[in-house]
Amino acid sequence: MDFAYTNEDEAFRDELTAWLAKHLRPFLETWAGDDDAGDARSAAGVMRSMERRRAWQRTLAEGRWAAIHWPQAWGGRDATITQNVLYAEVMAAHRTPGIYNANGLWQIGPMILAWGTEEQKRRWIPNILHADDHWCQGFTEPDAGSDLANLRTTAIRDGDDYVLRGQKIWISSAHLAKWGLFLVRTDPTAIERGAKHEGITALIVDLEVDGVEIRPIRDIAGEEMFCEVFFDGARVPVAYRLGGEGQGWAVAMGTLGKERVGTAGLAIGMRSDLDAMISLARSTNPGALADPALRERIARAHIEIEYTKLLNYRALSKILKNQKNWPEVPLAKLQWSHLAQTLAELAIDLLGPAGMMAKGSDFAVDGGAWNRLYVFQRYTSIGAGTTEVQKNIIADRALKLPKR
Ligand SMILES: Cc1cc2nc3c(=O)[nH]c(=O)nc-3n(C[C@H](O)[C@H](O)[C@H](O)COP(=O)(O)OP(=O)(O)OC[C@H]3O[C@@H](n4cnc5c(N)ncnc54)[C@H](O)[C@@H]3O)c2cc1C
């Protein structure tokens, strides 16, 4: 890959930096006191945090900075992958707030743009972009996670509707969502026929209709941000189908591909996490920075961040050239989760006993954000493809190890 940025890329970065210089500080001042995580343990805290995210996404959308990878005609900038990387770097360096519809902007929107009819695009794309409603992605089931094609929630055609029955699990923020992109089985015979990737269909579901029940699950951080979703006779118009009947697997694979590019971008934010924890340690627990063992871990983290960045560039360069995505893409995913957890542990040790204090304690550092990160980062070895499954891909496709 050529590491030099083009003039267009430099101009893109300068324009974004100038826009942030003008809009970020006034936004943060308006929402001063409401941190991004909010008090995610209380319903009021979650809603406040979501309203802040909605406001920030709308601000970004006004500047055409919310969905840079979308076509210009739909409010995007047709950004190249390199520009997406630059965007992630600049946003991370400025520690910008979270957005309201990350799933919608990164995964579902691009799928609607790729597979949707004109009417579907007109109906839902502006809705996602301007954060009118919250969206979730409903793929996983109790017996269909890593083996997603085993999904069994049925959608049986009845006139102009599909009737849904079954259960989804681990669906992020479904309890806050009005809409979701769900994978369902329109041909229940496919699994028995040994053709489980067939007969799967993507439906956009209005989660407020009868026959949908959403139950939040309390996670390790004490928050209720992902959910079980039960369908018991919920009716979804055929007009809400994305792509053809039975094309759901192809729709989903496009979505997961976007998620993988997204995780490559997340690794870029780790540089600013490391800088932030060092500067916090300087003010709250300065002795830690003189500890030789901790100093070595900081140096190691610094080096790992640098080579993870290079690995991500290599992974992205392969995607750019339409080359096979292994081993770099699964390696980048593995490295991201390893590093996310290493940094979260380092933060706790750097901040000392107060680093372990959760939100609500008088002694909590940074509102308990680092304690939350410490427990929550466990998810990085599960989400976007588990560690074991990524290792299987590398063993099988890159190293071509024999199968037992
Ligand atoms: C924070 C969080 C948010 C999520 N949000 C969403 C969401 O919004 N929408 C959604 O649809 N899903 C979501 N998920 C679900 C996620 O996609 C699944 O958890 C993931 O796909 C793994 O599936 P599973 O939980 O069923 O685990 P399983 O697939 O049952 O895996 C259990 C264990 O077995 C291992 N394993 C599985 N297969 C193999 C194999 N072939 N070889 C070796 N080891 C194997 C796994 O690595 C894992 O350690 C979320 C999960 C998390 C943690």
The ligand as a MOL file (V3000), in Angstrom:
LIG
                    3D

  0  0  0     0  0            999 V3000
M  V30 BEGIN CTAB
M  V30 COUNTS 53 58 0 0 0
M  V30 BEGIN ATOM
M  V30 1 C -21.9400 -6.7460 23.3810 0
M  V30 2 C -22.6070 -7.6160 22.3420 0
M  V30 3 C -23.5020 -7.0410 21.4520 0
M  V30 4 C -24.1320 -7.8330 20.4900 0
M  V30 5 N -25.0330 -7.2310 19.6590 0
M  V30 6 C -25.6610 -7.9800 18.7250 0
M  V30 7 C -26.6460 -7.3700 17.8720 0
M  V30 8 O -26.9090 -6.1640 17.9310 0
M  V30 9 N -27.2920 -8.1600 16.9810 0
M  V30 10 C -27.0400 -9.5000 16.8630 0
M  V30 11 O -27.6480 -10.1480 16.0120 0
M  V30 12 N -26.1220 -10.1230 17.6790 0
M  V30 13 C -25.4410 -9.3820 18.6000 0
M  V30 14 N -24.5210 -9.9750 19.4330 0
M  V30 15 C -24.3510 -11.4260 19.3750 0
M  V30 16 C -23.0540 -11.8690 18.7530 0
M  V30 17 O -23.0840 -11.6950 17.3540 0
M  V30 18 C -22.8720 -13.3410 19.1470 0
M  V30 19 O -22.7010 -13.3680 20.5480 0
M  V30 20 C -21.7150 -13.9720 18.4490 0
M  V30 21 O -22.0000 -14.1600 17.0930 0
M  V30 22 C -21.3710 -15.3500 19.0810 0
M  V30 23 O -22.4780 -16.1670 19.1030 0
M  V30 24 P -22.9760 -16.8630 20.4500 0
M  V30 25 O -23.0930 -15.8560 21.5250 0
M  V30 26 O -24.1930 -17.6790 20.1160 0
M  V30 27 O -21.7990 -17.8400 20.8650 0
M  V30 28 P -21.4900 -19.2710 20.2380 0
M  V30 29 O -21.4230 -19.1890 18.7640 0
M  V30 30 O -22.4490 -20.2530 20.8390 0
M  V30 31 O -20.0480 -19.5120 20.7990 0
M  V30 32 C -19.8080 -19.9440 22.1450 0
M  V30 33 C -18.3270 -20.2460 22.2600 0
M  V30 34 O -17.9880 -21.3340 21.3750 0
M  V30 35 C -16.9570 -20.9320 20.4810 0
M  V30 36 N -17.1920 -21.5280 19.1580 0
M  V30 37 C -18.3130 -21.4380 18.4060 0
M  V30 38 N -18.1540 -22.1060 17.2370 0
M  V30 39 C -16.8920 -22.5980 17.2530 0
M  V30 40 C -16.1170 -23.3560 16.3300 0
M  V30 41 N -16.6220 -23.7490 15.1450 0
M  V30 42 N -14.8520 -23.6910 16.6780 0
M  V30 43 C -14.3100 -23.3110 17.8760 0
M  V30 44 N -15.0020 -22.5860 18.7900 0
M  V30 45 C -16.2610 -22.2340 18.4860 0
M  V30 46 C -17.0410 -19.4200 20.3920 0
M  V30 47 O -15.8040 -18.8470 20.0100 0
M  V30 48 C -17.4420 -19.0600 21.8250 0
M  V30 49 O -16.3100 -19.0100 22.6520 0
M  V30 50 C -23.8560 -9.2190 20.3980 0
M  V30 51 C -22.9490 -9.7970 21.2980 0
M  V30 52 C -22.3170 -9.0180 22.2370 0
M  V30 53 C -21.3490 -9.6720 23.1830 0
M  V30 END ATOM
M  V30 BEGIN BOND
M  V30 1 1 1 2
M  V30 2 1 2 3
M  V30 3 2 2 52
M  V30 4 2 3 4
M  V30 5 1 4 5
M  V30 6 1 4 50
M  V30 7 2 5 6
M  V30 8 1 6 7
M  V30 9 1 6 13
M  V30 10 2 7 8
M  V30 11 1 7 9
M  V30 12 1 9 10
M  V30 13 2 10 11
M  V30 14 1 10 12
M  V30 15 2 12 13
M  V30 16 1 13 14
M  V30 17 1 14 15
M  V30 18 1 14 50
M  V30 19 1 15 16
M  V30 20 1 16 17
M  V30 21 1 16 18
M  V30 22 1 18 19
M  V30 23 1 18 20
M  V30 24 1 20 21
M  V30 25 1 20 22
M  V30 26 1 22 23
M  V30 27 1 23 24
M  V30 28 2 24 25
M  V30 29 1 24 26
M  V30 30 1 24 27
M  V30 31 1 27 28
M  V30 32 2 28 29
M  V30 33 1 28 30
M  V30 34 1 28 31
M  V30 35 1 31 32
M  V30 36 1 32 33
M  V30 37 1 33 34
M  V30 38 1 33 48
M  V30 39 1 34 35
M  V30 40 1 35 36
M  V30 41 1 35 46
M  V30 42 1 36 37
M  V30 43 1 36 45
M  V30 44 2 37 38
M  V30 45 1 38 39
M  V30 46 1 39 40
M  V30 47 2 39 45
M  V30 48 1 40 41
M  V30 49 2 40 42
M  V30 50 1 42 43
M  V30 51 2 43 44
M  V30 52 1 44 45
M  V30 53 1 46 47
M  V30 54 1 46 48
M  V30 55 1 48 49
M  V30 56 2 50 51
M  V30 57 1 51 52
M  V30 58 1 52 53
M  V30 END BOND
M  V30 END CTAB
M  END
